[in-house]
Amino acid sequence: MNWKRLGIGIVILAVLGGAGFWGYTQFLAPDAEEPAEAVDVNAVSVDTGVDLVAAEGVVLPLADANLSFQTGGQLVEVLVEEGDDVDAGTPLLKLDSIDQEIAVTQAQAAVTQAQANIETAESGLLAAQTGLEAAQIGVTSAQAQLALTQAGPTAAQIALSEKSVAAADAVITQAAGSRDAAVEEASSAEVSAAQAQLQAAQAQYDAALKSYQPILQSDKPDDDVREQAQLQLNAALANLQSAQANLDEVLAGAKAGERTAAAAGVQVAVNQRDAAQAQLDLLLTGAKPEQIAIAEAGVTQAEAAVTEAELRLASAETAVEQANAALTEAEAALAAAQSALEKRTLTAPFAGTVASIPVKVGQVVSPGVPVLMMADMTGWQIETTDLTELSVVTIEKGFDVDVTIDAFPGETFSGQVTDISSVSDLVRGDVTYVVTVALDNNVDAPLRWGMTAFITIDSGQS
């Protein structure tokens, strides 16, 4: 190595380095900073430097929904067409519902049967309650009878029984008198009167026969005169026959049936008197041991009847409870069946316009798969797609907004901020928030769902 040349190179580099440092310090280096002033941190204000907020967005209807069935099945009916305006609750699509309709019919029948069972059970309960009341009354009556039997007859009972015997004797006397009158011969006055009546009737008949017989036998009188004469003669004959029958009855006295009835009346009265006398004798004799035993047995039987009636009542109450539980279960089953049937029909959740129907009749759809899209297009709103976190903090709900839409160059629409999302989205690495702007109702432009929009907001609004 040539040490001389190496030394010369080092010297040259040193000279060049010194010259470069001198030039930097003279011409390029910044001035020395002065010491910073003390700052009151409580007086610091944040200024983002943003006065006018701008963002892109998309045109959306006031409300929209992708509708789907909760259950699967075959589509049997499409009740609307795309573009139709519908009210909330309007049926839109229907699935096959034969099985569900059968289930509802069966459930309704079960409810009807359960209601009938309740009526039957309640009737049984009422009967059991009535039976228990009757059994309890029976115990009270049997106990009273036992007490009376053990105590013996009272003076009032004896007096009443004696009056019954006396009354029965009086009835016998009256019946005997009726019997004697029935069998007594007719009086001479009655016979004379009957004979006189017969003689008068005979004389009347003879006179009529003498007067009218020539008329009846003549060929000259007309038919009316002949008929009148015959009627008068017949009347006189009937009167004669009646008088003869009356005389025969008076002479014969009472009929055999009347005499038999009169005699039977006497016997009935005697039997009643004997029964009254036997009751009086029983009272005067007093209660016998066997009578007391019978009364005690009556109390025992009545108490047993109460126990049995209580068991029937408990059983009837259980039957009513079971019938009510069965009705509740049947009604729940009916409600479930009706709900399942209702779910076979898709209805509009709000008033709006049918946007699209991606299914056809006959197609089998699965639960949760969208089958119809609808929207409320009576108004429009804008949702931003790229409003960043730096801008969102400068705006508030109610701020006025200017909106331009690519499809309508040169036109500016107005609106207001109605919602600011609380949750962020990450868009191309930026933290963004969705801001919703409701367009004024006086927008006449034919806006369409999904059009590109651009919003401008003056953040200085208060």
C-alpha positions as a Markdown table, in Angstrom:
| # | Residue | x | y | z |
|---|---|---|---|---|
| 1 | Met | 0.0 | 0.0 | 0.0 |
| 2 | Asn | 1.2 | 3.5 | -0.7 |
| 3 | Trp | 1.0 | 5.1 | 2.7 |
| 4 | Lys | 1.7 | 8.5 | 1.3 |
| 5 | Arg | -1.4 | 8.5 | -1.0 |
| 6 | Leu | -3.6 | 7.2 | 1.9 |
| 7 | Gly | -2.5 | 10.1 | 4.1 |
| 8 | Ile | -3.3 | 12.6 | 1.4 |
| 9 | Gly | -6.8 | 11.2 | 1.0 |
| 10 | Ile | -7.6 | 11.4 | 4.7 |
| 11 | Val | -6.5 | 15.0 | 4.8 |
| 12 | Ile | -8.7 | 15.9 | 1.8 |
| 13 | Leu | -11.8 | 14.2 | 3.4 |
| 14 | Ala | -11.2 | 16.1 | 6.6 |
| 15 | Val | -11.1 | 19.4 | 4.8 |
| 16 | Leu | -14.3 | 18.7 | 2.8 |
| 17 | Gly | -16.2 | 17.6 | 6.0 |
| 18 | Gly | -15.2 | 20.8 | 7.8 |
| 19 | Ala | -16.3 | 22.9 | 4.9 |
| 20 | Gly | -19.7 | 21.2 | 4.7 |
| 21 | Phe | -20.4 | 21.7 | 8.4 |
| 22 | Trp | -19.5 | 25.4 | 8.1 |
| 23 | Gly | -21.9 | 25.8 | 5.2 |
| 24 | Tyr | -24.8 | 24.1 | 7.0 |
| 25 | Thr | -24.5 | 26.2 | 10.1 |
| 26 | Gln | -24.4 | 29.4 | 8.1 |
| 27 | Phe | -27.1 | 28.8 | 5.6 |
| 28 | Leu | -29.3 | 25.7 | 6.4 |
| 29 | Ala | -29.6 | 25.3 | 10.1 |
| 30 | Pro | -32.8 | 26.7 | 11.8 |
| 31 | Asp | -32.6 | 29.5 | 14.3 |
| 32 | Ala | -32.4 | 28.5 | 17.9 |
| 33 | Glu | -35.9 | 28.2 | 19.5 |
| 34 | Glu | -36.8 | 30.7 | 22.2 |
| 35 | Pro | -38.0 | 29.2 | 25.5 |
| 36 | Ala | -41.7 | 28.2 | 25.5 |
| 37 | Glu | -44.2 | 30.4 | 27.3 |
| 38 | Ala | -46.1 | 28.9 | 30.2 |
| 39 | Val | -49.7 | 27.9 | 29.1 |
| 40 | Asp | -52.8 | 27.6 | 31.3 |
| 41 | Val | -54.2 | 24.1 | 30.4 |
| 42 | Asn | -57.7 | 25.1 | 31.7 |
| 43 | Ala | -57.9 | 27.7 | 29.0 |
| 44 | Val | -57.1 | 25.4 | 26.1 |
| 45 | Ser | -59.9 | 24.9 | 23.5 |
| 46 | Val | -60.1 | 22.1 | 20.9 |
| 47 | Asp | -60.4 | 23.5 | 17.4 |
| 48 | Thr | -60.7 | 20.8 | 14.7 |
| 49 | Gly | -60.6 | 23.4 | 12.0 |
| 50 | Val | -63.8 | 22.0 | 10.4 |
| 51 | Asp | -66.5 | 24.5 | 9.6 |
| 52 | Leu | -68.2 | 22.7 | 6.7 |
| 53 | Val | -68.8 | 19.0 | 7.0 |
| 54 | Ala | -69.2 | 17.0 | 3.7 |
| 55 | Ala | -69.9 | 13.3 | 3.2 |
| 56 | Glu | -71.2 | 10.9 | 0.7 |
| 57 | Gly | -74.4 | 8.9 | 1.3 |
| 58 | Val | -77.2 | 6.9 | -0.3 |
| 59 | Val | -80.9 | 7.6 | -0.8 |
| 60 | Leu | -83.1 | 5.3 | 1.3 |
| 61 | Pro | -86.9 | 5.1 | 1.9 |
| 62 | Leu | -88.3 | 6.1 | 5.3 |
| 63 | Ala | -88.5 | 2.4 | 6.3 |
| 64 | Asp | -87.8 | -0.9 | 4.6 |
| 65 | Ala | -88.0 | -4.5 | 5.4 |
| 66 | Asn | -86.9 | -7.9 | 4.0 |
| 67 | Leu | -89.8 | -10.1 | 5.0 |
| 68 | Ser | -89.6 | -13.9 | 5.5 |
| 69 | Phe | -91.9 | -16.6 | 6.9 |
| 70 | Gln | -91.3 | -17.9 | 10.4 |
| 71 | Thr | -92.1 | -21.4 | 9.2 |
| 72 | Gly | -91.3 | -23.2 | 5.9 |
| 73 | Gly | -93.6 | -24.6 | 3.3 |
| 74 | Gln | -95.0 | -24.4 | -0.2 |
| 75 | Leu | -96.0 | -21.0 | -1.5 |
| 76 | Val | -99.6 | -21.3 | -2.7 |
| 77 | Glu | -100.7 | -17.7 | -3.2 |
| 78 | Val | -99.1 | -14.4 | -4.0 |
| 79 | Leu | -101.6 | -11.7 | -3.0 |
| 80 | Val | -99.8 | -8.6 | -4.2 |
| 81 | Glu | -97.6 | -7.4 | -7.1 |
| 82 | Glu | -94.4 | -5.4 | -7.2 |
| 83 | Gly | -95.3 | -1.7 | -7.0 |
| 84 | Asp | -98.5 | -2.3 | -5.0 |
| 85 | Asp | -99.2 | 0.1 | -2.1 |
| 86 | Val | -100.4 | -1.8 | 0.9 |
| 87 | Asp | -101.6 | -0.9 | 4.4 |
| 88 | Ala | -100.1 | -2.4 | 7.6 |
| 89 | Gly | -101.5 | -5.9 | 8.2 |
| 90 | Thr | -102.3 | -6.5 | 4.5 |
| 91 | Pro | -101.8 | -10.2 | 3.6 |
| 92 | Leu | -99.0 | -10.5 | 1.1 |
| 93 | Leu | -98.1 | -14.2 | 0.6 |
| 94 | Lys | -99.6 | -17.5 | 1.8 |
| 95 | Leu | -98.1 | -20.9 | 2.4 |
| 96 | Asp | -100.0 | -24.2 | 2.3 |
| 97 | Ser | -102.1 | -24.3 | 5.5 |
| 98 | Ile | -104.3 | -27.4 | 5.3 |
| 99 | Asp | -102.6 | -29.1 | 8.2 |
| 100 | Gln | -102.9 | -25.9 | 10.3 |
| 101 | Glu | -106.6 | -25.4 | 9.4 |
| 102 | Ile | -107.3 | -29.0 | 10.5 |
| 103 | Ala | -105.4 | -28.4 | 13.7 |
| 104 | Val | -107.5 | -25.3 | 14.4 |
| 105 | Thr | -110.8 | -27.1 | 13.8 |
| 106 | Gln | -109.7 | -29.9 | 16.1 |
| 107 | Ala | -108.6 | -27.5 | 18.8 |
| 108 | Gln | -111.9 | -25.6 | 18.5 |
| 109 | Ala | -113.8 | -28.9 | 19.0 |
| 110 | Ala | -111.7 | -29.7 | 22.0 |
| 111 | Val | -112.5 | -26.3 | 23.5 |
| 112 | Thr | -116.2 | -26.8 | 22.9 |
| 113 | Gln | -116.1 | -30.3 | 24.5 |
| 114 | Ala | -114.1 | -28.9 | 27.5 |
| 115 | Gln | -116.8 | -26.2 | 28.0 |
| 116 | Ala | -119.5 | -28.8 | 27.9 |
| 117 | Asn | -117.5 | -30.9 | 30.4 |
| 118 | Ile | -117.4 | -27.8 | 32.7 |
| 119 | Glu | -121.1 | -27.4 | 32.6 |
| 120 | Thr | -121.6 | -31.1 | 33.4 |
| 121 | Ala | -119.1 | -30.9 | 36.3 |
| 122 | Glu | -120.7 | -27.8 | 37.7 |
| 123 | Ser | -124.2 | -29.5 | 37.5 |
| 124 | Gly | -122.7 | -32.4 | 39.4 |
| 125 | Leu | -121.2 | -30.0 | 42.0 |
| 126 | Leu | -124.6 | -28.3 | 42.4 |
| 127 | Ala | -126.3 | -31.7 | 42.9 |
| 128 | Ala | -123.6 | -32.7 | 45.4 |
| 129 | Gln | -124.0 | -29.4 | 47.4 |
| 130 | Thr | -127.8 | -29.9 | 47.5 |
| 131 | Gly | -127.3 | -33.5 | 48.5 |
| 132 | Leu | -125.0 | -32.5 | 51.4 |
| 133 | Glu | -127.5 | -29.9 | 52.6 |
| 134 | Ala | -130.3 | -32.4 | 52.5 |
| 135 | Ala | -128.2 | -35.0 | 54.4 |
| 136 | Gln | -127.3 | -32.4 | 57.1 |
| 137 | Ile | -131.0 | -31.5 | 57.4 |
| 138 | Gly | -131.7 | -35.3 | 57.7 |
| 139 | Val | -129.2 | -35.5 | 60.7 |
| 140 | Thr | -130.9 | -32.6 | 62.4 |
| 141 | Ser | -134.3 | -34.2 | 61.8 |
| 142 | Ala | -133.2 | -37.6 | 63.1 |
| 143 | Gln | -131.6 | -36.1 | 66.2 |
| 144 | Ala | -134.8 | -34.2 | 66.9 |
| 145 | Gln | -136.9 | -37.4 | 66.4 |
| 146 | Leu | -134.6 | -39.2 | 68.8 |
| 147 | Ala | -134.9 | -36.5 | 71.4 |
| 148 | Leu | -138.7 | -36.6 | 71.1 |
| 149 | Thr | -138.7 | -40.3 | 71.4 |
| 150 | Gln | -136.5 | -40.3 | 74.5 |
| 151 | Ala | -138.5 | -37.5 | 76.1 |
| 152 | Gly | -141.9 | -39.0 | 75.6 |
| 153 | Pro | -145.2 | -37.3 | 74.6 |
| 154 | Thr | -146.0 | -33.8 | 75.8 |
| 155 | Ala | -149.3 | -32.7 | 77.2 |
| 156 | Ala | -150.0 | -30.7 | 74.0 |
| 157 | Gln | -149.4 | -33.8 | 71.9 |
| 158 | Ile | -151.8 | -35.9 | 73.9 |
| 159 | Ala | -154.5 | -33.1 | 73.8 |
| 160 | Leu | -154.1 | -32.9 | 70.0 |
| 161 | Ser | -154.4 | -36.6 | 69.6 |
| 162 | Glu | -157.5 | -36.7 | 71.8 |
| 163 | Lys | -159.0 | -34.0 | 69.6 |
| 164 | Ser | -158.3 | -36.1 | 66.5 |
| 165 | Val | -160.2 | -39.0 | 68.0 |
| 166 | Ala | -163.2 | -36.8 | 68.8 |
| 167 | Ala | -163.2 | -35.4 | 65.3 |
| 168 | Ala | -163.1 | -38.9 | 63.9 |
| 169 | Asp | -166.1 | -39.9 | 66.0 |
| 170 | Ala | -168.0 | -36.9 | 64.6 |
| 171 | Val | -167.2 | -37.9 | 61.1 |
| 172 | Ile | -168.6 | -41.4 | 61.8 |
| 173 | Thr | -171.9 | -39.9 | 63.0 |
| 174 | Gln | -172.2 | -37.7 | 59.9 |
| 175 | Ala | -171.4 | -40.7 | 57.6 |
| 176 | Ala | -174.0 | -42.9 | 59.3 |
| 177 | Gly | -176.6 | -40.2 | 58.9 |
| 178 | Ser | -175.9 | -40.0 | 55.1 |
| 179 | Arg | -176.1 | -43.8 | 54.9 |
| 180 | Asp | -179.5 | -43.9 | 56.7 |
| 181 | Ala | -180.9 | -41.2 | 54.4 |
| 182 | Ala | -179.8 | -43.2 | 51.4 |
| 183 | Val | -181.7 | -46.3 | 52.4 |
| 184 | Glu | -184.8 | -44.7 | 53.8 |
| 185 | Glu | -188.1 | -45.2 | 52.0 |
| 186 | Ala | -189.6 | -42.3 | 50.0 |
| 187 | Ser | -192.1 | -40.2 | 51.9 |
| 188 | Ser | -195.9 | -40.2 | 50.9 |
| 189 | Ala | -195.7 | -36.5 | 50.0 |
| 190 | Glu | -192.9 | -37.2 | 47.5 |
| 191 | Val | -195.0 | -40.0 | 46.0 |
| 192 | Ser | -198.1 | -37.9 | 45.7 |
| 193 | Ala | -196.2 | -35.1 | 44.0 |
| 194 | Ala | -194.7 | -37.5 | 41.5 |
| 195 | Gln | -198.1 | -39.0 | 40.7 |
| 196 | Ala | -199.7 | -35.6 | 40.2 |
| 197 | Gln | -196.9 | -34.6 | 37.8 |
| 198 | Leu | -197.5 | -37.8 | 35.9 |
| 199 | Gln | -201.2 | -37.2 | 35.6 |
| 200 | Ala | -200.7 | -33.7 | 34.3 |
| 201 | Ala | -198.2 | -34.9 | 31.7 |
| 202 | Gln | -200.7 | -37.6 | 30.6 |
| 203 | Ala | -203.5 | -35.0 | 30.2 |
| 204 | Gln | -201.2 | -32.7 | 28.2 |
| 205 | Tyr | -200.2 | -35.6 | 25.9 |
| 206 | Asp | -203.8 | -36.7 | 25.4 |
| 207 | Ala | -204.9 | -33.1 | 24.5 |
| 208 | Ala | -202.0 | -32.7 | 22.1 |
| 209 | Leu | -202.7 | -36.0 | 20.4 |
| 210 | Lys | -206.4 | -35.1 | 20.0 |
| 211 | Ser | -205.6 | -31.7 | 18.6 |
| 212 | Tyr | -202.8 | -32.6 | 16.2 |
| 213 | Gln | -203.7 | -36.1 | 15.0 |
| 214 | Pro | -206.2 | -34.9 | 12.4 |
| 215 | Ile | -203.6 | -32.5 | 11.0 |
| 216 | Leu | -201.0 | -35.2 | 10.8 |
| 217 | Gln | -203.4 | -37.6 | 9.0 |
| 218 | Ser | -204.7 | -35.0 | 6.6 |
| 219 | Asp | -203.3 | -34.5 | 3.1 |
| 220 | Lys | -204.2 | -30.8 | 2.8 |
| 221 | Pro | -201.9 | -29.1 | 5.3 |
| 222 | Asp | -198.5 | -28.0 | 3.9 |
| 223 | Asp | -195.3 | -29.5 | 5.1 |
| 224 | Asp | -194.5 | -26.7 | 7.6 |
| 225 | Val | -197.8 | -27.1 | 9.5 |
| 226 | Arg | -197.5 | -30.8 | 9.6 |
| 227 | Glu | -193.9 | -30.6 | 10.9 |
| 228 | Gln | -194.9 | -28.1 | 13.6 |
| 229 | Ala | -197.7 | -30.4 | 14.8 |
| 230 | Gln | -195.4 | -33.4 | 14.9 |
| 231 | Leu | -192.8 | -31.5 | 17.0 |
| 232 | Gln | -195.4 | -30.4 | 19.6 |
| 233 | Leu | -196.8 | -33.9 | 19.9 |
| 234 | Asn | -193.3 | -35.3 | 20.4 |
| 235 | Ala | -192.6 | -32.7 | 23.2 |
| 236 | Ala | -195.8 | -33.8 | 25.1 |
| 237 | Leu | -194.7 | -37.4 | 24.8 |
| 238 | Ala | -191.3 | -36.7 | 26.2 |
| 239 | Asn | -192.8 | -34.8 | 29.1 |
| 240 | Leu | -195.0 | -37.8 | 29.9 |
| 241 | Gln | -192.1 | -40.2 | 29.8 |
| 242 | Ser | -190.0 | -38.0 | 32.1 |
| 243 | Ala | -192.9 | -37.8 | 34.7 |
| 244 | Gln | -193.3 | -41.6 | 34.7 |
| 245 | Ala | -189.5 | -42.0 | 35.3 |
| 246 | Asn | -189.6 | -39.6 | 38.2 |
| 247 | Leu | -192.4 | -41.5 | 39.8 |
| 248 | Asp | -190.6 | -44.8 | 39.4 |
| 249 | Glu | -187.5 | -43.4 | 41.0 |
| 250 | Val | -189.4 | -42.0 | 44.0 |
| 251 | Leu | -191.1 | -45.3 | 44.6 |
| 252 | Ala | -187.8 | -47.2 | 44.3 |
| 253 | Gly | -185.8 | -45.0 | 46.8 |
| 254 | Ala | -182.0 | -44.5 | 46.6 |
| 255 | Lys | -180.0 | -46.4 | 43.9 |
| 256 | Ala | -177.9 | -49.4 | 44.8 |
| 257 | Gly | -174.6 | -47.5 | 44.0 |
| 258 | Glu | -175.6 | -44.6 | 46.3 |
| 259 | Arg | -176.4 | -46.9 | 49.1 |
| 260 | Thr | -173.1 | -48.7 | 48.7 |
| 261 | Ala | -171.1 | -45.4 | 48.7 |
| 262 | Ala | -172.9 | -44.3 | 51.8 |
| 263 | Ala | -172.1 | -47.5 | 53.6 |
| 264 | Ala | -168.4 | -47.2 | 52.5 |
| 265 | Gly | -168.2 | -43.7 | 53.9 |
| 266 | Val | -169.1 | -45.0 | 57.3 |
| 267 | Gln | -166.4 | -47.6 | 57.2 |
| 268 | Val | -163.8 | -45.0 | 56.1 |
| 269 | Ala | -164.7 | -42.8 | 59.0 |
| 270 | Val | -164.5 | -45.8 | 61.4 |
| 271 | Asn | -161.0 | -46.6 | 60.2 |
| 272 | Gln | -159.8 | -43.0 | 60.6 |
| 273 | Arg | -161.2 | -43.0 | 64.2 |
| 274 | Asp | -159.4 | -46.3 | 64.9 |
| 275 | Ala | -156.1 | -44.9 | 63.6 |
| 276 | Ala | -156.5 | -41.7 | 65.8 |
| 277 | Gln | -157.3 | -43.8 | 68.8 |
| 278 | Ala | -154.2 | -46.0 | 68.2 |
| 279 | Gln | -152.0 | -42.9 | 68.0 |
| 280 | Leu | -153.4 | -41.7 | 71.3 |
| 281 | Asp | -152.9 | -45.1 | 72.9 |
| 282 | Leu | -149.2 | -45.0 | 71.7 |
| 283 | Leu | -148.6 | -41.6 | 73.2 |
| 284 | Leu | -150.2 | -42.6 | 76.5 |
| 285 | Thr | -148.1 | -45.8 | 76.6 |
| 286 | Gly | -144.7 | -43.9 | 76.1 |
| 287 | Ala | -141.7 | -44.8 | 74.0 |
| 288 | Lys | -140.5 | -48.4 | 74.0 |
| 289 | Pro | -136.8 | -49.4 | 73.9 |
| 290 | Glu | -137.1 | -50.6 | 70.3 |
| 291 | Gln | -138.5 | -47.3 | 69.3 |
| 292 | Ile | -135.6 | -45.5 | 70.8 |
| 293 | Ala | -133.2 | -47.9 | 69.1 |
| 294 | Ile | -134.9 | -47.2 | 65.8 |
| 295 | Ala | -134.5 | -43.5 | 66.3 |
| 296 | Glu | -130.9 | -43.9 | 67.2 |
| 297 | Ala | -130.3 | -46.0 | 64.1 |
| 298 | Gly | -132.0 | -43.2 | 62.1 |
| 299 | Val | -129.4 | -40.7 | 63.5 |
| 300 | Thr | -126.5 | -43.1 | 62.6 |
| 301 | Gln | -127.9 | -43.5 | 59.0 |
| 302 | Ala | -128.3 | -39.8 | 58.6 |
| 303 | Glu | -124.7 | -39.1 | 59.7 |
| 304 | Ala | -123.5 | -41.8 | 57.3 |
| 305 | Ala | -125.4 | -40.1 | 54.6 |
| 306 | Val | -123.7 | -36.8 | 55.4 |
| 307 | Thr | -120.2 | -38.4 | 55.2 |
| 308 | Glu | -121.1 | -39.9 | 51.8 |
| 309 | Ala | -122.5 | -36.6 | 50.6 |
| 310 | Glu | -119.2 | -34.9 | 51.6 |
| 311 | Leu | -117.2 | -37.4 | 49.6 |
| 312 | Arg | -119.5 | -36.8 | 46.6 |
| 313 | Leu | -119.0 | -33.1 | 47.0 |
| 314 | Ala | -115.2 | -33.4 | 47.2 |
| 315 | Ser | -115.3 | -35.6 | 44.1 |
| 316 | Ala | -117.5 | -33.0 | 42.3 |
| 317 | Glu | -115.2 | -30.2 | 43.2 |
| 318 | Thr | -112.2 | -32.1 | 41.9 |
| 319 | Ala | -114.1 | -32.8 | 38.7 |
| 320 | Val | -114.8 | -29.0 | 38.3 |
| 321 | Glu | -111.1 | -28.2 | 38.8 |
| 322 | Gln | -110.1 | -30.8 | 36.3 |
| 323 | Ala | -112.6 | -29.6 | 33.8 |
| 324 | Asn | -111.4 | -26.0 | 34.2 |
| 325 | Ala | -107.8 | -27.1 | 33.8 |
| 326 | Ala | -108.8 | -29.1 | 30.7 |
| 327 | Leu | -110.5 | -26.0 | 29.2 |
| 328 | Thr | -107.4 | -23.9 | 29.9 |
| 329 | Glu | -105.2 | -26.5 | 28.1 |
| 330 | Ala | -107.7 | -26.7 | 25.2 |
| 331 | Glu | -107.8 | -22.9 | 24.9 |
| 332 | Ala | -104.0 | -22.8 | 24.9 |
| 333 | Ala | -103.9 | -25.4 | 22.2 |
| 334 | Leu | -106.4 | -23.5 | 20.2 |
| 335 | Ala | -104.4 | -20.3 | 20.5 |
| 336 | Ala | -101.2 | -22.2 | 19.4 |
| 337 | Ala | -103.0 | -23.7 | 16.4 |
| 338 | Gln | -104.4 | -20.3 | 15.4 |
| 339 | Ser | -101.0 | -18.7 | 15.8 |
| 340 | Ala | -99.5 | -21.5 | 13.6 |
| 341 | Leu | -102.2 | -20.8 | 11.0 |
| 342 | Glu | -101.6 | -17.1 | 11.1 |
| 343 | Lys | -97.9 | -17.6 | 10.5 |
| 344 | Arg | -98.8 | -19.3 | 7.2 |
| 345 | Thr | -99.8 | -15.8 | 5.9 |
| 346 | Leu | -97.2 | -13.1 | 5.5 |
| 347 | Thr | -98.6 | -9.6 | 6.3 |
| 348 | Ala | -97.2 | -6.1 | 5.9 |
| 349 | Pro | -95.6 | -4.8 | 9.1 |
| 350 | Phe | -96.2 | -1.2 | 8.0 |
| 351 | Ala | -97.9 | 0.8 | 5.3 |
| 352 | Gly | -95.7 | 1.0 | 2.2 |
| 353 | Thr | -94.9 | -0.2 | -1.3 |
| 354 | Val | -94.0 | -3.7 | -2.4 |
| 355 | Ala | -90.5 | -3.4 | -3.9 |
| 356 | Ser | -89.7 | -7.0 | -4.9 |
| 357 | Ile | -91.0 | -10.5 | -4.7 |
| 358 | Pro | -88.2 | -13.0 | -5.5 |
| 359 | Val | -90.4 | -16.1 | -5.1 |
| 360 | Lys | -93.2 | -17.8 | -7.2 |
| 361 | Val | -96.3 | -19.9 | -6.5 |
| 362 | Gly | -95.3 | -23.5 | -6.0 |
| 363 | Gln | -91.9 | -22.8 | -4.7 |
| 364 | Val | -90.9 | -24.3 | -1.3 |
| 365 | Val | -89.5 | -21.6 | 1.0 |
| 366 | Ser | -87.5 | -22.0 | 4.1 |
| 367 | Pro | -88.0 | -20.1 | 7.4 |
| 368 | Gly | -86.0 | -16.9 | 7.7 |
| 369 | Val | -85.3 | -16.7 | 3.9 |
| 370 | Pro | -86.4 | -13.3 | 2.5 |
| 371 | Val | -89.4 | -13.7 | 0.2 |
| 372 | Leu | -90.6 | -10.1 | -0.2 |
| 373 | Met | -89.1 | -6.6 | 0.2 |
| 374 | Met | -91.2 | -3.6 | 0.9 |
| 375 | Ala | -90.6 | 0.0 | 1.9 |
| 376 | Asp | -92.3 | 3.2 | 2.9 |
| 377 | Met | -91.6 | 5.4 | -0.1 |
| 378 | Thr | -93.8 | 8.3 | 1.0 |
| 379 | Gly | -90.7 | 10.1 | 2.0 |
| 380 | Trp | -86.9 | 9.8 | 1.6 |
| 381 | Gln | -83.8 | 10.0 | 3.7 |
| 382 | Ile | -80.0 | 9.9 | 3.2 |
| 383 | Glu | -77.6 | 7.7 | 5.2 |
| 384 | Thr | -74.0 | 8.8 | 5.0 |
| 385 | Thr | -71.3 | 6.2 | 4.1 |
| 386 | Asp | -68.0 | 8.0 | 4.9 |
| 387 | Leu | -68.6 | 10.6 | 7.6 |
| 388 | Thr | -65.5 | 10.3 | 9.8 |
| 389 | Glu | -65.0 | 10.6 | 13.6 |
| 390 | Leu | -63.4 | 14.0 | 13.1 |
| 391 | Ser | -66.6 | 15.4 | 11.5 |
| 392 | Val | -69.3 | 13.6 | 13.5 |
| 393 | Val | -68.4 | 15.5 | 16.7 |
| 394 | Thr | -69.2 | 18.8 | 15.0 |
| 395 | Ile | -72.8 | 18.1 | 14.1 |
| 396 | Glu | -76.0 | 17.6 | 16.1 |
| 397 | Lys | -79.5 | 16.3 | 15.5 |
| 398 | Gly | -81.7 | 19.0 | 14.0 |
| 399 | Phe | -78.9 | 20.6 | 11.9 |
| 400 | Asp | -80.0 | 21.8 | 8.5 |
| 401 | Val | -78.4 | 19.9 | 5.6 |
| 402 | Asp | -77.9 | 20.6 | 1.9 |
| 403 | Val | -78.1 | 17.5 | -0.3 |
| 404 | Thr | -77.1 | 17.0 | -3.9 |
| 405 | Ile | -77.8 | 13.8 | -5.9 |
| 406 | Asp | -75.8 | 12.6 | -8.8 |
| 407 | Ala | -78.9 | 11.7 | -10.8 |
| 408 | Phe | -80.1 | 15.4 | -10.6 |
| 409 | Pro | -77.1 | 17.6 | -11.3 |
| 410 | Gly | -77.5 | 21.3 | -10.5 |
| 411 | Glu | -80.3 | 20.6 | -8.0 |
| 412 | Thr | -79.9 | 21.0 | -4.2 |
| 413 | Phe | -82.4 | 19.5 | -1.7 |
| 414 | Ser | -82.8 | 20.4 | 1.9 |
| 415 | Gly | -83.2 | 18.2 | 5.0 |
| 416 | Gln | -82.4 | 17.9 | 8.7 |
| 417 | Val | -80.2 | 15.5 | 10.7 |
| 418 | Thr | -82.6 | 13.0 | 12.4 |
| 419 | Asp | -80.1 | 10.5 | 13.8 |
| 420 | Ile | -76.4 | 10.0 | 14.5 |
| 421 | Ser | -75.2 | 6.5 | 15.0 |
| 422 | Ser | -73.7 | 5.6 | 18.4 |
| 423 | Val | -71.6 | 2.8 | 16.9 |
| 424 | Ser | -68.8 | 3.2 | 14.4 |
| 425 | Asp | -68.0 | 1.4 | 11.3 |
| 426 | Leu | -64.6 | 0.8 | 9.8 |
| 427 | Val | -64.6 | 1.9 | 6.1 |
| 428 | Arg | -61.3 | 1.6 | 4.1 |
| 429 | Gly | -59.3 | 2.1 | 7.3 |
| 430 | Asp | -61.3 | 5.1 | 8.5 |
| 431 | Val | -63.6 | 5.2 | 11.6 |
| 432 | Thr | -67.0 | 6.4 | 10.3 |
| 433 | Tyr | -70.5 | 7.0 | 11.8 |
| 434 | Val | -73.8 | 6.8 | 10.0 |
| 435 | Val | -75.7 | 10.0 | 10.0 |
| 436 | Thr | -79.3 | 10.0 | 8.9 |
| 437 | Val | -80.8 | 13.0 | 7.1 |
| 438 | Ala | -84.5 | 13.3 | 6.4 |
| 439 | Leu | -85.3 | 15.2 | 3.2 |
| 440 | Asp | -88.1 | 17.8 | 3.3 |
| 441 | Asn | -91.5 | 16.6 | 2.1 |
| 442 | Asn | -91.6 | 19.0 | -0.7 |
| 443 | Val | -89.1 | 17.0 | -2.8 |
| 444 | Asp | -90.7 | 16.5 | -6.2 |
| 445 | Ala | -87.8 | 14.8 | -7.9 |
| 446 | Pro | -88.4 | 11.1 | -8.8 |
| 447 | Leu | -85.9 | 9.7 | -6.3 |
| 448 | Arg | -85.0 | 6.1 | -6.3 |
| 449 | Trp | -83.8 | 3.7 | -3.7 |
| 450 | Gly | -80.0 | 3.5 | -3.6 |
| 451 | Met | -79.1 | 6.7 | -5.5 |
| 452 | Thr | -75.8 | 8.4 | -4.7 |
| 453 | Ala | -76.0 | 11.6 | -2.6 |
| 454 | Phe | -73.6 | 14.2 | -1.2 |
| 455 | Ile | -74.4 | 16.1 | 1.9 |
| 456 | Thr | -73.0 | 19.4 | 3.2 |
| 457 | Ile | -73.6 | 20.6 | 6.8 |
| 458 | Asp | -72.5 | 23.9 | 8.3 |
| 459 | Ser | -71.1 | 22.8 | 11.7 |
| 460 | Gly | -71.4 | 26.3 | 13.0 |
| 461 | Gln | -75.2 | 25.9 | 13.5 |
| 462 | Ser | -76.5 | 26.3 | 17.0 |
